[in-house]
Amino acid sequence: MHHAKHLGHKIMQGDTVRIRLYEKGDEQQITRLFQEVYGKPLTIKQWQWKYLGLGNLRVWASVAFNEKGELVAHYGGIPVRMLFRGRHIIACQCVDAMAKNGYRAKDMGIPQTESIFYRVCNLLYDTFGTFFYTFPGDVCYNWGKKTGHIEECLEVPEYRYQCDKRVSEGLLYSFVPVDWGDPEIDRLWDRVCKDLGWVMVRDREFIQWRYQDNPFFKHYPYAVKGIFSHRFLAFAVVRESGNDLLVMDLVFEDAVLEILLRKLINHAHSRDKKQIKIWLPDRYKSRLMNIGFKPCDIRTWIPNLTRYRVATAREVSENLYYTMGDTDFL
């Protein structure tokens, strides 16, 4: 584990950039740089929710400052509880990769592997060594491949369904809104979690943080139950976005997946939504397509991060369970 507090990096203009781990108060500049780089706001409240959620006591982030004390690069991580190879670990979802104009490798005329951002990334990996995963955009994905920072692992298609009519859904099951704190969420999770593979823990604590307390979007929880039972057979979290119904999360008994999908289709139709969008791993592709979902290329990936490689790309591709809820931007 890397315990270096500060790393100096001399750049061409004679400016010295200081690279270190996050310290309290950095969020003031982090949120400003986010606005500058991504063109949309990140409030302090939203930053706190993201980085200090789930009882996290330490912000997982590395930063770089120029000699004027201005933040010029940042790489963040959200620590999440994960079931990995049958054991519980603290994994890391890498987010908010950003570098200020003028401090990128191409601006400075240096190789990517000597860039400030490259070193900021490595400080995060070396400090918090664990299973890292991310959903990079085009720029970060291409940068990662050029530098050898990542290796290709899996593409994330978006499965879409046009909700132009109701479908047969199974009369022995109900699809009902539920409370975020319903203990049946945990009971379902405990029954099915090991069947889902390498999966971020989706118990009540996570569900309430990720969706109920989310300061960006409003979400709605639903469950599939037998009509004469209180037991959850499946659980879903949805978000309405214009004419679309986004299925943010799914936890289900495997045999009930098709029933859950049909219930979601009819729910979307009843809400006058034109389309459902779902992310699920490739092992569910044929079952989704048999229902009528079509995979669409949305230029989204999960690469395998090579600086702290704990699994091969093939292992990740075959075992990782993910939904839209594994991102920080949906």
Salt bridges, closest charged atoms under 4 A:
GLU23 OE2 - LYS5 NZ 3.43
GLU23 OE2 - ARG20 NE 3.93
ASP26 OD2 - ARG20 NH1 2.76
GLU36 OE1 - LYS100 NZ 3.08
ASP96 OD2 - LYS50 NZ 3.08
ASP126 OD2 - ARG307 NH2 2.68
ASP138 OD1 - ARG299 NH2 2.98
GLU151 OE2 - ARG309 NE 3.23
GLU152 OE2 - LYS145 NZ 3.43
GLU158 OE1 - ARG160 NE 2.83
GLU158 OE1 - LYS277 NZ 3.92
GLU169 OE1 - ARG166 NH2 3.77
GLU169 OE2 - LYS263 NZ 2.96
GLU184 OE2 - ARG187 NH1 2.96
ASP186 OD2 - ARG204 NE 2.91
ASP203 OD2 - ARG81 NH1 2.93
GLU205 OE1 - ARG81 NH2 3.57
GLU240 OE2 - ARG271 NE 2.75
GLU240 OE1 - LYS273 NZ 3.45
ASP244 OD2 - LYS277 NZ 3.09
ASP249 OD1 - ARG202 NE 2.58
GLU253 OE2 - ARG191 NH2 2.82
GLU253 OE2 - ARG231 NH2 3.35
ASP254 OD1 - ARG287 NH1 2.97
GLU258 OE2 - ARG287 NE 2.76
GLU315 OE2 - ARG85 NH2 3.34
GLU318 OE2 - ARG314 NE 2.83
ASP326 OD2 - ARG202 NH2 2.45
ASP328 OD2 - LYS50 NZ 2.82
